[in-house]
Amino acid sequence: MISRRQLLKFAAALPVVKLAGAGAPIKQARAAEATARPASNVIPWRNWSGLQVAHPRQRVAPASIEDLQQLVAEASGVVRPVGAGHSFTPLMNTDDVLLSLDRIQGLVDYDNENHTAVMEAGTRLYNAGELLDEVGQAFPNMPDIAEQSLAGAFGTATHGTGAGLGCMPVYVNGLELITADGERVYCDADTRPDLFQAARVNLGALGVLSRVHLQNRPSYRLERTLEWQPIEEILAEADALADRHRNFEFFYIPFSGWGFMDRQDITDAEIRLSEDHTDQNEGVYTLQSLRDWLGWSSRLRGFAMDMYMRRLPAEHTVLPSWQTYTHTRAVRFNEMEYHLPREEGLKAFREIREVLEKNFPEVFFPFEVRWVQADDIWLSPFYRRDCISIAVHRYYDEDHTAFFKAVEPIFRRYGGRPHWGKLHSLGPQELAALYPHWDDFLEVRQAMDPEGRFLNTYLRELFGV
Ligand SMILES: Cc1cc2nc3c(=O)[nH]c(=O)nc-3n(C[C@H](O)[C@H](O)[C@H](O)COP(=O)(O)OP(=O)(O)OC[C@H]3O[C@@H](n4cnc5c(N)ncnc54)[C@H](O)[C@@H]3O)c2cc1C
């Protein structure tokens, strides 16, 4: 079998052909900061990808809910709650007060008869997964990383994959919030139901989420199989596999004709780690090197990748669910993800692939394709429709704008709704047309925060305030 090292040596040798006149190297435009401006002595805040930059005059991290109430009540200017800063959109940006709940994390209470738990909303998912496991509980599903805070994940309708599983806020029974004047309020399906509907996916625009009442399930193990296959074969059976397996998704490697499928099902089997483990972060750098050396010839690049990928072995692991779902994403990127009606998703995938492979040889990041079940949350992108979610990425240091601008009309033509935490260009009119309860949400927001103390420039524009 050809090793990654051999593949790169092979590719590195090929520029000899290029010097003989076969093609020009790919030029990379650097990514521009979305909101940079000169700072005085304020240390800039950046999101995970570095695209969003803000200069908060004050950064606060209360150590208790009482301190949090007082801070919110007394803060001057725009207060923006921040979790792990893993959103790509300027949701968190403020030049006034940036508020973190990193010091208020943990499990407050649990009930193993009903598999419910109360957690501090600032708890990061990696802590939450472990704490719940210790008391015999687990989230029904999780996204593909575990850095996010619970509040941040619920606030943007963060999701994993599973045709029979909803996004994270579906598994919430009740929420506690600190309002603009520092009051502590509770809501659920019976108590202040409109507030509960709006607060499950809230973009941090209603108040500061302080506690979440979770509907979990008994802890479980997942058997995971990762398998490489030509993309046409994956596409032919993807929808059926999404119904057959509890968690199914696939990735496509641009220009290769290959993708890999990730299937997960509940098991009682013993913990097992794969002998052939592919480091996905290293894999992304390999794709980048191939782009740099062979990007001038899609055929040669495809040939090199085909030679390599057809020999990659399948991987099998068995781990506790919270460890199986999430991975380390060490290579930074910017991302656009839209959630499309399930029946349209794979058609959109084909069009995006065509546009990319025709016009954007510089792109090397894989696409990610996932399944998410319909729900009834006002601002959930999955509101009343089963979805296929398609995510496209560009390396953080390269300009993503032309590529994302080219694929967004395809997402929109198929009726897609954007992920709230990922890049998109929609404004209040387009969003109102996509969300039947848009005005209901705005009404609740206005009642909760009439002075707009939680609204930054981005949210004002998004809500048309
Ligand atoms: C590498 C990477 C992988 C990702 N994988 C996935 C994935 O698999 N699935 C998916 O759906 N998304 C994914 N995302 C997106 C991510 O899950 C969301 O953007 C999520 O909102 C980030 O959570 P956070 O804690 O970083 O929140 P932030 O990005 O800091 O904030 C997000 C929103 O929550 C609000 N907020 C934060 N804390 C509070 C609070 N206490 N009260 C009220 N509002 C609050 C903020 O104001 C903001 O509006 C990924 C992002 C990255 C960078």
The ligand as an ORCA input file, in Angstrom:
! r2SCAN-3c Opt
* xyz 0 1
  C     -14.192     23.484     14.533
  C     -15.677     23.715     14.641
  C     -16.528     22.628     14.555
  C     -17.917     22.817     14.645
  N     -18.737     21.727     14.538
  C     -20.073     21.909     14.545
  C     -20.961     20.803     14.410
  O     -20.536     19.640     14.323
  N     -22.291     21.056     14.374
  C     -22.789     22.325     14.456
  O     -24.009     22.492     14.391
  N     -21.973     23.379     14.638
  C     -20.641     23.200     14.688
  N     -19.821     24.283     14.874
  C     -20.442     25.594     15.171
  C     -20.628     25.775     16.673
  O     -21.179     24.624     17.272
  C     -21.589     26.937     16.952
  O     -21.177     28.093     16.295
  C     -21.745     27.185     18.459
  O     -22.648     28.225     18.644
  C     -20.435     27.539     19.133
  O     -20.597     27.477     20.541
  P     -19.744     28.428     21.490
  O     -19.860     27.962     22.876
  O     -18.406     28.632     20.912
  O     -20.588     29.781     21.367
  P     -20.135     31.177     20.770
  O     -19.720     30.968     19.368
  O     -19.204     31.844     21.685
  O     -21.556     31.915     20.789
  C     -22.600     31.469     19.959
  C     -23.882     32.210     20.324
  O     -24.289     31.822     21.627
  C     -24.436     32.989     22.427
  N     -24.093     32.651     23.808
  C     -22.962     32.112     24.301
  N     -23.061     31.955     25.629
  C     -24.289     32.405     25.990
  C     -25.015     32.498     27.210
  N     -24.508     32.087     28.373
  N     -26.272     32.994     27.177
  C     -26.837     33.407     26.029
  N     -26.197     33.327     24.845
  C     -24.949     32.835     24.829
  C     -23.497     34.012     21.816
  O     -23.864     35.322     22.162
  C     -23.712     33.725     20.352
  O     -24.891     34.332     19.906
  C     -18.440     24.131     14.816
  C     -17.578     25.225     14.914
  C     -16.196     25.024     14.833
  C     -15.270     26.202     14.930
*
